[in-house]
Amino acid sequence: MYKLDLTKSAGRFLARLDAKPFRQVVSKILKLRENPEPHDAAQLVGSAPYRRVDSGEYRIVYRIEKDTVKIAVVGKRNDDEVYKTFQRKP
């Protein structure tokens, strides 16, 4: 089983969610611990190590590093802000 590592911005975004979307997104993140490459995951174009997966109306951007799944960004699916936030990460 993989470990999880969330960025501060991903943690803050999750903390602001209502109960139902919070459960959905956290459930998807916890499933990444068991299978970090689910069938619905896609590699980000131009950012090779990063992948994205959707959970309802939310998108989770992450990468796999040895035995850890590093969650970089969580954001709205229909909003390009998730990718703008991702691009601002060092």
PABANU-955489 format. One record per atom (N, C-alpha, C): x, y, z. Coordinates in steps of 0.02 Angstrom, whole numbers, plus 50000, padded with zeros to 5 digits. Example, Ala and Ser with C-alpha at 12.3 -4.5 7.8 and 13.67 -1.06 7.14 Angstrom:
2
506604971650390 506154977550390 506604983550390 506424988850354 506844994750357 506455000250394 
// end
This chain:
90
500424994150000 500005000050000 500455006250000 500255011149960 500635017349954 500465022150011 500935026550025 500825032050073 500525037850036 500225042550073 499945048550043 500315054650067 500395059550023 500705065850040 500305071350004 499985075750042 499585081250013 499955087750021 499905092049969 500185098749976 499715102850021 499965108350046 499555112650089 498945115250052 499025117049988 498455119749951 497925114449940 498125108149928 497645102749921 497275101649987 497635101750041 497325101050107 496835106550123 497025112750106 496575118450118 495945117850075 496015115750012 495435114949968 494965109649996 495235104050019 494815098850047 494455101250110 494795105150151 494495107650213 493895112250200 493885115450141 493335120050125 492725116550093 492795110250076 492245106650043 491685104950092 491085104550066 490515102150105 490605094750118 490185091950161 490265085050184 490245079950127 489735080250084 489665075150032 490235075249981 490405081149951 490975081149905 491635079349940 491695081250003 492305079550042 492385071950045 491835068450062 491865061150067 492035058049999 491745060649945 491875057949878 492615058749859 492875064749868 493565066149848 494055062249893 493945062249957 494395058650002 494365051149989 493785048649973 493715041549955 494145039949894 494125044249843 494515043249782 495265043549798 495465048349841 496165049049860 496395042749897 495975040149942 496165034149979 496215028049933 495805027849881 495845022349833 496505022649794 496785028749787 497435029349753 497995025949792 497895025249858 498395021649898 498445014349877 497875011449859 497865004349840 498055003449767 497815007949724 497945007549652 498085014549626 498715016649623 498875023449602 498795024749527 498645019549489 498535020349418 497865017249397 497305020049421 496655017149403 496515018149328 496025014449303 495875014649232 495655021649207 495375025649251 495135032349231 495655037849241 496265036149260 496795041049267 497105042649199 497325048849191 497645050849129 498275054849145 498785053849104 499405057549113 499315064649088 499575069549125 499525076549104 500005077849046 499755080948994 500175082648936 500655088148956 501295087048944 501805092048960 502065091649031 501765087349071 501995086349140 502025078849153 502505075649123 502545068349120 502425064649186 502735066449241 502625062149300 501935063149332 501575068249313 500935069749345 500355066449308 499865064249347 499265061149321 498665064849351 498085063849321 497475066749349 496935061549349 496495062249398 495925057849404 495345062149427 494735060349406 494145064149424 493745060649478 493435064749520 492985062249571 492385066849572 491845064749540 491265069049535 491445075249495 491325081049524 491495087249489 492175090149510 492595085849538 493255088049561 493805084049526 494375087249518 494945084249485 495525083949535 495875078249535 496435077149579 497055076349535 497565080549546 498195080149508 498715077449557 499055072149535 499535068749580 500105065649540 500605063449577 501155059649546 501335053949593 501645048849566 501865043149605 502625043649612 502855043249673 503575043849687 503765038149734 504085033149708 504285027049745 503665023849776 503595024249843 503025021249877 502535026449903 502535032349872 502115037849895 501705040749837 501075042149851 500645045849804 500625052949829 500905057549789 500935064649809 500385068449774 499905070849813 499335074549787 499555081849781 499585084349719 499825091149707 499265096249713 498695094849679 498145099749676 497485095949675 496985098949707 496295096649702 495895102749683 495455102149633 495055107949612 494445105949572 494055110949553 493455109749514 493635107249445 493265102449419 493395099449354 493265104249297 492745108049300 492545112349245 492875119249249 493385119749289 493725126149301 494465125249287 494745129349243 495455128849227 495905131149284 495605133649338 495995136049395 496425130449425 496185124249422 496575118649449 497245118149412 497255119349346 497875118949309 498305125149318 497995130949327 498365137049342 498725136249409 498375133549458 498675132349524 499245127449518 499145122149478 499665117149467 500285120249435 500195124549387 500765127749353 501155132349398 500835135149450 501175139649496 501595135849547 501495129349553 501885125349601 502615125049577 503085125349624 503795124849605 503985117949582 
// end
